[in-house]
Amino acid sequence: MRALACGMLLRMQATHITEPPNPDEPTEQTVTPPSAEKTLQWITVLSAAGMAYRLSHEAGHWHLHLPAAQAAQAWAEIQAFEADEQHPAQPHTPPKVPIALGSGQTAYWTAFWAAYTLVILHLSLGAFDASNPLHVAGAMSRTALLQGEWWRSITALTLHSGFAHLMANVFFLFFVGQAVVRELGRGLGLAAIVMGGIAGNYVAALTAAPHQRSVGASTACFAALGILCVVQAGHLYRRFHSWRPVWRKTGIPIAAGIALLGLTGTSEGSDIAAHFFGFVCGLAIALPIAYRPHSIANLSAAMQWALLTITASLLPLAWFFVHLYLTGIG
């Protein structure tokens, strides 16, 4: 992925020429980062340098729109960042702990199977229907959840109002989930995302109307975004704390994540509370991980697989309790 990003930077840099401005030329130059993770990193770089940019999301990809007058300087900043990623300066502190625990293939397939599971469940269960007892028993409901029907915080993540709702969450989870798994490993990464979604559903339920129902994996998706923001902030803290103001560097990824939350999580018909609290719970879950890297660097492959197995088993267990619930009232 880094080779792809660097290749893109070299190609784009060749297109930036220093000629007098032409009123007929476009006022912006647009570039598409190769991944959601790179989008967050490049936003961080531009924000730290005080460079202007505009962010958009089209056809499943993020796009950065740079003012033409500043495009060359912006790419110079990004190129310097990528060069530092490839050849980081030797630290004056003890050797840094390796944080990226999941390989590219591990991250890809973990995110793929998570997204595939959502698709299969949607095809099996169908779009949410308020007249379907199975759907009603699995959807989020404040009254029911607070009365002890805990499984709803999990099963609601697998129900969607329609195919468009499903696809939006599948693509978001696939790309952002890959970045989280690369940082935390397949087991801890998936567990953190799912726990963020469950916690977000519980907290959102406290602010919901008594009989309001909500469904969708978006709470877990925004938890993944919150996790990624904090992990990136942790990287910046370890890199710059000895020679630059800490708050300026670590705060930028959080601000960028909040911007992405506002851009993608507040559309009409969205459960804004679930999106927001999913994001906040992701931030909270990732804090001890991001600032105590030794705790995850020492996780064995067996422990990662154990966490993956436990997390994956929560879904059939929750739906089993839905079956018991329906049988009990039948």
C-alpha positions, 0 to 999 in steps of 0.5 A, a space after each residue: 500500500 505504501 509503494 502504491 501511495 508513493 508511486 501516486 505521489 511521484 506521478 502527481 508531483 510530475 504534473 505540478 508546474 510553476 507557471 503564471 496562473 491562468 484564469 481558464 485553468 481549474 482553481 482546484 486539483 483533485 487527488 484520490 488517496 489509495 485507502 481510507 487510512 491514507 485519507 486520514 493520514 494525508 488530512 493530518 499532514 495538510 492540517 498540521 502544515 496549515 494547508 487548505 483542502 476540501 474533502 468529498 466522498 463519491 463512488 466509495 472513494 475519498 477525494 482531496 480537493 487542493 487549491 491550485 495555488 497551493 497544490 505543489 506545496 501540499 504535495 511536497 508536505 505529503 511526499 515528505 511524510 511518505 518519505 518519513 514513513 519509508 525511512 523514519 528517523 532513528 529515535 533517541 528513546 528506546 526502540 519503538 514497539 511494532 504496532 502494525 500487527 496485521 499484514 495486508 492480507 490478514 487485514 483484507 480477509 478479516 474485513 472481507 469476511 466481516 462484510 460478507 457476513 453482513 451481506 449473507 445475513 441480509 440476504 437471509 433475513 431480508 430488509 427490516 420489516 416492523 411486522 416481522 417478529 424476528 426483526 422486531 426481536 432483534 432491533 435496538 429498542 431502548 425499553 427492551 434493552 434496558 429491561 435486560 434484552 442484551 442481545 439487541 445491541 448485537 443483532 441490531 448491527 446485522 439488520 438493515 433497512 434496505 440494500 442501499 443501507 447495507 452497502 453503505 455500511 459494508 463498504 465503510 466497514 471493509 475499508 476502515 476495518 482493514 486499517 484497524 486490523 492492520 494496526 491491532 491484529 485480526 483478533 483485537 481489531 475485530 473485537 475492538 470494532 464490535 465492542 465499540 458498536 455494542 457500547 455505542 448502541 447501549 449509550 445511544 439507547 439512553 438518549 433514544 425515545 422509549 419505543 424507538 427502533 434502530 438497526 444497522 452496522 453503522 454504529 460499529 463502522 463509526 466505532 472503527 473510525 474512532 479507533 483508527 483516529 486514536 491509534 493514529 494520534 498515538 503514532 503521532 504522540 510517540 513520534 513528536 512528543 520529544 520536540 513538538 507540542 503534543 496537543 497540536 499533533 495528537 489532536 489533528 486525527 481526532 478532528 479529522 475523524 470528527 469531520 468524517 463523522 459529520 460528512 458521512 454520519 449525519 445524512 437524512 434518516 440516519 440515527 445520528 446518536 448511534 453514529 456519534 456514540 459509536 465514534 465516541 466509544 471507539 475513541 474510548 476503547 482505543 485509548 489504552 491500546 494507543 498509548 500503551 503499545 506494549 500491551 498489544 505488541 506482546 499478544 501472541 497469534 494464539 491470543 489473536 485467534 482466541 479473540 477472533 473466535 470469541 468475537 465471532 461467536 457473539 453473533 450466533 449466540 445473540 441470535 440464539 437468544 432471539 430464538 429463545 425469546 420468540 419461543 418463550 412468548 409463543 
